[in-house]
Amino acid sequence: LPSGPGWPKDCSEVPAGSPSGVYVIQPTGLHPILVSCEMDGRDGGWTVIQRNRQSTEITWAESWSTYKHGFGNVHTEYWLGTEYIHQISKQKVYQVRFIIWDASNNTKFADYNFF
């Protein structure tokens, strides 16, 4: 991927009205990375750090090194990686949102400030 000042630093910098999907971001001091951006709703621009489904093929029993740099498929189920999460979150104060869907498709969420 080419580097340069043109990439957003996180999904909040992806232009409003853009569809949810996979984008290239480049946090300060890091190479460009692929992330999933949730752009729906009035407060779009969320950088997805983990996505997994009830019927996942991912075991999640991975080494520390694998968790550090991420694994899975950014288009479906994945863990972004602790190193990338750290590089993104040290840029400014963020809010983190956990969204849980149960087997009946009921949704619950919790927001935490100062992530």
N, C-alpha and C positions, 0 to 999 in steps of 0.2 A: 504494500500500500504506500502511496506517496505520502510524504510528511509535509507539514507546512502549517501556516496560521489559519488556513481555511476550515479546518474541521471544528465542529463544536466540542467544547470541553466536557459536556455531559448532555443528557437528553433534554434538559431544560433549555438548552440553546438551539435545539432543532426548531425551525420556524413553526409558529402556531398554525394550525390547520393541516399540518403534515399528517399522513396516516401512521398508525402504529405499525411497527415492523423493525427490521434490523437496519441499524445505521452504523457508520464509522464515527467514532469520537476520538479525541486526542486530549486526555487530561494533561495538565501542565507537567512538563518534564518526562512524559511517557510517549512511547510510540503509539501510532493509531491502533485502536482495537475495535472489534465488532461487538455491539451490544444490542439487546432488544430494548426498544423504546415504546412505552405505553403512552400514546398521545390522545386517547379518548377522554372525554369529559372536560369540564371547565378548568380543571387543574392539570392538564396533560403535560407531558415532558418528563415523565418518570423513567429513570434508568432501572431496568429490571436486573436484579442481582441474582435471583434464583427463580427457577420455574420447574415444577415437577407435578406430575399427574398421579392419580391414585393407581393407575395401571402402568407404572413406569418400567422401563427397561433398564434404567440406571440403578446400580446397587447402592450407591452412595458410600460404600465401604472402600474409600480411596486413601492413598498415602497423603501425608502432610504436603509434600511437594505438589501433588496433583491438586489438592485443595487450594494451594497457594496460587497456582497459575490457571485454575479453572478447568472444567471438563464438561462434556455433553455437547449438544448441538444448539447453538444460539437461536435457531429457528423453531425448536421444539422444547426440549428440556435441557436445562444446564445450570451450572454454578459458575458465576462470573470469575471467581478467584479472589482470595483474600488480599493478594497484592494489588490487584486492579481496584478492588473496593477501597482499599486504603488510599491509593493514588487519587481516586476520584473524590473521596470524602475529605481529604485534607485541603482541597481547594477553597472550600467555604463551608458554612454551616448548612446542613441539609436536614430534611425531614425524611424519616423512613416509614413506609406503610407496609404492613403485613396484610395480605388478603388471603382468606381461606374459603374454599368452596367444599361443601360436603357432598356425599354421594347423591343427595337429592337436589343438588345445585343451589342450596341455600348459601348465601354469602355473608361472611363476617369480616370486619377489618379493624385494625388498630393503627393509629398514627402516633409516632413519637417524634418530638422536636429535638433539635440539637444532636443529630446523628453525626 
